[in-house]
Amino acid sequence: MEALQIYERLKQRFPDKITEVGGKPDAFAVIEPAALLDLCRFLREDPDLAMDCLSNETGVDYKDHVAIVYHLFSYSHRHSCVLKVKLARENPAIGTVEEIWHGANWMEREIFDLLGITFEGHSDMRRILMPEDWPGHPLRKDFVEPLEYHGISTVRESPIIRLDQKK
Amino acid sequence: MPLLNTLPDYVLTTKTDELINWMRKSSLWYMLFGLACCAIELMHTGGPRADIERFGATPRASARQSDLMIIAGTLTLKMALRTRLLYDQMPDPKYIISMGSCSNCGGLFQLAYSVCDGVDKVLPVDVYVPGCPPRPEALTEGLIKLQEKIMSERWLARERTAEL
């Protein structure tokens, strides 16, 4: 099945839950955050779709909102689709898809770590890359890197500039 | 008559400092501390072709048995605190070789939010080995440089100057 056919099928099953279909060359569907879990469960369990693999789950900061992108793949039908969920920028939260695809565990922790999106119902909602006591979420557009971390300076002077100053 | 000629053939004379230094430089046990791709070159350096075991350097799995820490790879800020802890666990005298651009100055990832811009922000470094990653020959050269540095140390003389 082509991606657009998959979205058509989703529209029949969940009317009003898909707000937008677009994008070239890889089409994506923007879905309502509240309907995410039902939709994902349907995608996985419907025999014609059988999306048994969450290839990638990632997040994007668009400055006015944040989005989560789900790349799904079916090993039995060899087809794939892309779902997007748009969330408000302040305290974004969404349900976890961990119980549908177990691989989402670490990917959702990464999104939480780097973008600050909380996943409700996640079994282990901790940072995964940055230290536990790190301030802020580094992939947010308004993130400002602290000048030092536990006494370790995060800035290194360029040796070339220093040579120029000597002259 | 010089002292040397009065002694039997199997007796060698040397200075105590040099004997201590020679013994220390000839058994530099380095800690296995691979952080990124440089670790592959570190393994090669310990392997049969470059073979730094010729110089008495052998890998140890524990910080408590090591004299030398070869920091091979990108040091992240999260790892920096743990590295400091490991360094504190090593018995004195201890040395650090910073291997590769990443541990020298942050390298390619210097502007990244998660990377410590150089090991020398956290720990005292004895020898910097440039390269991305350095070849096994370069690391061997770094080890030899460190051995030269160890040979120049004065332990007994230092105490004497302290009294003066």
Chai-1 contact restraints between the chains, C-beta under 6 A:
chainA,res_idxA,chainB,res_idxB,connection_type,confidence,min_distance_angstrom,max_distance_angstrom,comment,restraint_id
A,P131,B,K78,contact,1.0,0.0,6.0,A-B,restraint_1
A,P138,B,Y113,contact,1.0,0.0,6.0,A-B,restraint_2
A,E145,B,Y113,contact,1.0,0.0,6.0,A-B,restraint_3
A,Y149,B,L77,contact,1.0,0.0,6.0,A-B,restraint_4
A,I152,B,A80,contact,1.0,0.0,6.0,A-B,restraint_5
A,I152,B,K121,contact,1.0,0.0,6.0,A-B,restraint_6
A,I152,B,V122,contact,1.0,0.0,6.0,A-B,restraint_7
A,S153,B,K121,contact,1.0,0.0,6.0,A-B,restraint_8
A,R156,B,C105,contact,1.0,0.0,6.0,A-B,restraint_9
A,R156,B,D117,contact,1.0,0.0,6.0,A-B,restraint_10
A,R156,B,G118,contact,1.0,0.0,6.0,A-B,restraint_11
